[in-house]
Amino acid sequence: MTSGRTRDGGSHAEPLRADVVVVGAGPAGCVVARRLADAGADVLLLEAGDHPASPRAGLLDVGPGSRVVRRHPAWIGEGFWDLPRGRTLGGSGAVNGGYCSPARPADLEAWGREWPRRYAAGLARASERLRPRLEPMGPVATRVAGAFPERVSAIAQARIGARRVTAFDAWDPAGAGVRVRTGVSVARLRWADGLVGGRCDGVVIAGRSHDHDDDNVGAVEISATQVVLCAGTIGSASILRGSGLGESTGHPVGHRVQEHPEVLLEVPADWAPGEWAPGDGGVPEVPPALLTHVVRLEFPDHAREPLAGDDHVRPGPVHADGPRLAVPEVEVRPYALPMHRFIPGLDPVPLRIGLALMNPAGVGRIDAGGTVWLPTEPRDSEVLSAAAEFVADRIGVGRPALTLSTSQHLSGSARIGEVVDDQGHVLGVGGVRVADASVLPELPRCGPYYTVLAVAESLAADMVAARPW
Ligand SMILES: Cc1cc2nc3c(=O)[nH]c(=O)nc-3n(C[C@H](O)[C@H](O)[C@H](O)COP(=O)(O)OP(=O)(O)OC[C@H]3O[C@@H](n4cnc5c(N)ncnc54)[C@H](O)[C@@H]3O)c2cc1C
């Protein structure tokens, strides 16, 4: 027996067995745990984080001093960064920008024949639980949209009024009888008879979170008929590798991850009204949504191949080194206020809008030590520079002052077709599946949040049909 922290903070004895152990209570983990419990499985949901996330909608609790993120080393473009990932109930969905946008059909064509249908079914199920809402357009978005009236799309937010709604709120796994344990970090998979890559029959716990070193339970094993990894693109890759899976077993974990590279363009401070700011306690009345609308622009001059007719977006096969969509698409993000108004603890920064390349040619990797490498792809930075000049000119801000950024949309460390199959099974291995952002075969031209939820719903439906417990 071991002790686990229950959702209400109490500690109680834990049977060392479950039908299904779900690792990570992020968006994917909450979906999977809920659906399997509804289908009658005894589910144990293990979450490394041990602090409740900020409930404040719109606030990205990823700044210095945040207790609900883990920082991962990353090389982006020109230097090292600390990439924050949510480490709390709701995962990164509890600290993210909250914008929910579905993939478009062309984004899914490279995923395989079945996926457009599966995705639509998964999204329909997800939207019954997490119904994102449209918000009115604020002054910054109004300025930007005015320059591109035919290119504006409203995007919805995962919130109700001023309250952020996380996947943990929406799927409520505990309400379905899932045993939720926080402050429990999984180190690796356990292999039946010690045979690496054979059949997984449980997990090995690394120990309690740093904040609970006093009652660290040390290494403990939990048996399960099925383990589902939902520890996120970085976390699931780390567990797979820590369990002995990788190139040598035919599993190219982390060898081709994707991100939407972003640059920030400074705009005049007086575009944003100054009235809203976190108060002393940081609790605003009703913060505005970070992002309510985006402008989508295509840059055909930077296409690698000539366009045929008016075929703007042509999905191609997935190649390690090639773009799947020939015409670069840039998403212009008119953030409502300077970022320090949304990220507690951040030093004041100018008001900036984002420009993100949504179908980059560049890919990255996660190395064996867990460092994320996102080198600059020359064609991608060319597109972003050209886009920045074009947008700056249209919105009348003169010579663009650009800052390198990242969308925080990392995906694809255990891609369907390479590391897992269409049902999320790790290829050739028994007893373990992956169901989070790691499995996305290609990053769609939108934020991945809604897609992760839709894919998790679809993979959970497969598990329910197979009842592997
Ligand atoms: C700052 C930020 C802003 C973003 N903004 C947006 C946005 O506006 N729109 C959008 O579409 N997308 C956004 N994203 C991306 C989106 O949030 C992610 O794609 C999504 O959360 C991925 O879900 P996941 O379930 O794969 O993993 P995660 O959300 O990363 O959840 C993984 C969970 O597993 C836990 N875990 C990790 N390792 C272990 C372990 N060993 N043992 C136990 N538990 C573990 C983690 O603590 C975490 O709770 C943003 C991401 C970030 C970080």
The ligand as a Gaussian input file, in Angstrom:
#p B3LYP/6-31G(d) Opt

LIG

0 1
 C        1.108000      28.505000     -21.875000
 C        0.305000      27.695000     -22.864000
 C       -0.669000      28.322000     -23.633000
 C       -1.411000      27.588000     -24.567000
 N       -2.463000      28.197000     -25.221000
 C       -3.263000      27.454000     -26.017000
 C       -4.427000      28.022000     -26.612000
 O       -4.810000      29.163000     -26.333000
 N       -5.146000      27.242000     -27.469000
 C       -4.765000      25.966000     -27.787000
 O       -5.425000      25.338000     -28.624000
 N       -3.708000      25.386000     -27.189000
 C       -2.964000      26.084000     -26.290000
 N       -1.913000      25.482000     -25.654000
 C       -1.661000      24.048000     -25.922000
 C       -2.621000      23.137000     -25.158000
 O       -2.836000      23.598000     -23.845000
 C       -2.009000      21.727000     -25.162000
 O       -1.917000      21.283000     -26.501000
 C       -2.817000      20.712000     -24.359000
 O       -2.932000      21.116000     -23.013000
 C       -2.140000      19.345000     -24.419000
 O       -2.857000      18.444000     -23.611000
 P       -2.217000      17.080000     -23.101000
 O       -3.290000      16.369000     -22.379000
 O       -1.554000      16.439000     -24.252000
 O       -1.013000      17.489000     -22.125000
 P       -0.862000      18.515000     -20.926000
 O       -1.881000      19.585000     -20.998000
 O        0.572000      18.933000     -20.945000
 O       -1.147000      17.658000     -19.620000
 C       -0.257000      16.660000     -19.189000
 C       -0.475000      16.415000     -17.700000
 O        0.316000      15.292000     -17.331000
 C        0.990000      15.566000     -16.120000
 N        2.220000      14.778000     -16.106000
 C        3.324000      14.948000     -16.864000
 N        4.251000      14.018000     -16.581000
 C        3.710000      13.234000     -15.612000
 C        4.197000      12.108000     -14.909000
 N        5.413000      11.591000     -15.165000
 N        3.412000      11.536000     -13.957000
 C        2.170000      12.045000     -13.703000
 N        1.666000      13.129000     -14.342000
 C        2.431000      13.712000     -15.301000
 C        1.258000      17.063000     -16.170000
 O        1.491000      17.578000     -14.871000
 C       -0.020000      17.572000     -16.810000
 O       -1.022000      17.857000     -15.863000
 C       -1.150000      26.196000     -24.731000
 C       -0.169000      25.564000     -23.954000
 C        0.544000      26.296000     -23.012000
 C        1.588000      25.595000     -22.180000

